Amino acid sequence: MSALGLDVGSKRIGVAGCDRTGLIASGIITIERKYLQEDIEQIRQLVNEREVNVLVVGLPYSMDGSLGSQARQIQKFAKRLSKALNLPVEYVDERLTSYQAEQMLIAQNRSPSRNKGLIDRLAACLILQQWLDVRRKHSTMQ
């Protein structure tokens, strides 16, 4: 199973991938968003190179568990991406992943404000790793 994890923002898309074993997520790239078609084409290249069969998209639920306007925008983008690439999309609750990514940088004595792209890539890693861990847990329970 090859998957891409996406942390979709209005300015950038953090992208993470996993090895064929589906154990470890790692950051690949941060896409600076321009227009929808160009964003899709950059992701299409990665999908083809890595033989991806599923897109894992972080969905920013509100702290009360509801979907706000940002989450609906991300769902709209993900549906268009899914249709354009003919791939399924699975969503992961991404609450606090950007915060966790920032804390990881701070722990390395790196400035979060100077490393926005890296934060997005790390957040994509956290999203994909969460999805991989849940899949692995479910497969061992069966």
ABEGO torsion letter per residue (X at the ends): XBBBBBBBBAABBBBBBBBAAGABBBBABBBBBBBAAAAAAAAAAAAAAAGBABBBBBBBBBAAGBBBAAAAAAAAAAAAAAAAAGBBBBBBBABGAAAAAAAAAAAAGBBAAAAAAAAAAAAAAAAAAAAAAAAAAAAAAX
